[in-house]
């Protein structure tokens, strides 16, 4: 496995014109990968896209993005959220997750990240 | 009774004036003290300040001499500096020449061969690196990227 090639593919998908297909491939292959580095890069790519569909995967779905079981992956995703220039969509999704998600741990994580975003402003 | 005419009176008047004009300048006139040593009157001032005042041209000449001597001294030191630099340049040139001749000797005794397999591998690698560059990948459809990703994960 050539990691630099995979990184390039993920980066290409993060700025690909075909939004829907790119997010689908990142979600199916990247977020389900057993390799931490691949999941980390995938979460960063999804957040970097900064669209509703890509942020939903990284901020709401349990076990993915900021909710990943690997601390390294989750922290990288949170850092990427904090580094976003336009955080409006991310804040909106985080607030919906805090209020409406069925899973309590997901709600708590979303609340923590929302607070961090507020502090980083 | 004598007649007083303009002519006689005028001659008498101008006589006194003529006398004052006929005063001769003494050789020791510049020496206000008129000091004499063993009977000889000093003919000129021995005080440097008064002589300088009287001959400013002499002072300028002396200054000019000092200036010229300084210039000559500087020229000599400048020549020495140029000579030393030229010597260092010449030694550097000699060293370069020796190095070039050594390199040429080494080159003559070196065998040059091309490993075509290695060369093709290198070119292939460079070509694939370019193929997997982000700029090229973004131009390809997502389906192809998905296949490439799966292939890389399977390796």
Contacts between the chains, C-beta under 8 A, distances in Angstrom:
chain1	res1	chain2	res2	distance
A	1	B	152	5.9
A	1	B	153	6.3
A	1	B	155	5.2
A	2	B	152	5.9
A	2	B	155	7.3
A	4	B	132	7.8
A	5	B	132	4.8
A	5	B	148	7.7
A	5	B	152	5.4
A	6	B	149	6.5
A	6	B	152	5.3
A	6	B	153	7.3
A	8	B	132	5.2
A	8	B	133	6.7
A	8	B	134	5.2
A	8	B	137	5.9
A	9	B	132	7.7
A	9	B	137	6.1
A	9	B	145	5.5
A	9	B	148	5.9
A	9	B	149	4.9
A	9	B	152	7.2
A	10	B	149	7.9
A	11	B	134	5.0
A	11	B	137	7.9
A	12	B	134	5.2
A	12	B	137	3.5
A	12	B	138	4.6
A	12	B	140	7.8
A	12	B	145	6.2
A	13	B	142	7.0
A	13	B	145	6.1
A	15	B	138	6.1
A	16	B	138	5.7
A	16	B	142	6.1
A	16	B	145	7.5
A	17	B	138	7.8
A	18	B	141	7.2
A	18	B	142	4.9
A	21	B	142	3.8
A	21	B	143	7.4
A	22	B	142	5.4
A	24	B	142	7.9
A	25	B	142	5.7
A	25	B	145	6.7
A	25	B	146	4.7
A	25	B	149	7.2
A	29	B	146	6.8
A	29	B	149	5.5
A	29	B	150	6.8
A	29	B	153	7.3
A	33	B	153	7.2
A	38	B	153	7.9
